[in-house]
């Protein structure tokens, strides 16, 4: 006689397989017969419980908790016109001050950004919001919501970062996953998100990317958007006419 029983429960898998091959055996010898003993052993080892593997969504690439802060060393150049630009260095500090529930019931983390030129005296610059869903990280900066990162962040994964903004579209892509040494720190696992990389060498240049480290958050931000001089006497010479270049590198982080 032979029969099989398979059943499963929610959250866990159970598999039970029992095989009896004893009908052909003499009744008195069944208990001691090798086939009977093998059937019992098979029953004991085949009945097992298997946990479903947990999915790593990568939420740790942007920790969110009231009191967390990130401090950045910033190098910036602003172009006001041809042969007219201004460069500066300063520090920015982002700190999660509090949370609230929006109209949809989602938790929003409110981040205050301060600026300092000496690392001691800080001046408030702006406030922005961060949200996290199972699929994406949402950042609302200057009343514009954008998706800087998706979960789980995998190499070559792409998405429309401007999906919340009508008549706009901007494809972001994860172009690097691995280790990184930055500003004297070694990060074991980072993802680099390429936001834009375009330069027609005639009218404009647009290079933007961000880097997130597991267990840390945003560790690098690069923004370089310029227009070139388009007059007949300078067309194609890549003379900057306007724009801004800002490079932020993490210098400290933790909880206050």
Secondary structure, DSSP 8 states (H G I E B T S, - for coil): -B--EEEEETTEEEEE--B---TTS-GGGTTT-HHHHHHHHHHHHH-EEEE-------GGGG---TTEEEEEEEEEEEEEETTEEEEEEEEEEEEEEEEEE-TTS-EEEEEEEEEESSSSS-EEEEEEEEEE-SSEEEEEETTEEEEEEESS--TT-EEETTTTSTT---EEEEEEEEEEEETTEEEEEEEEEEEEEEE-SSSEEEEEEEEEETTTEEEEEEEEEEEE--STTTTTS--EEEEEEEEEEEEEEEE-
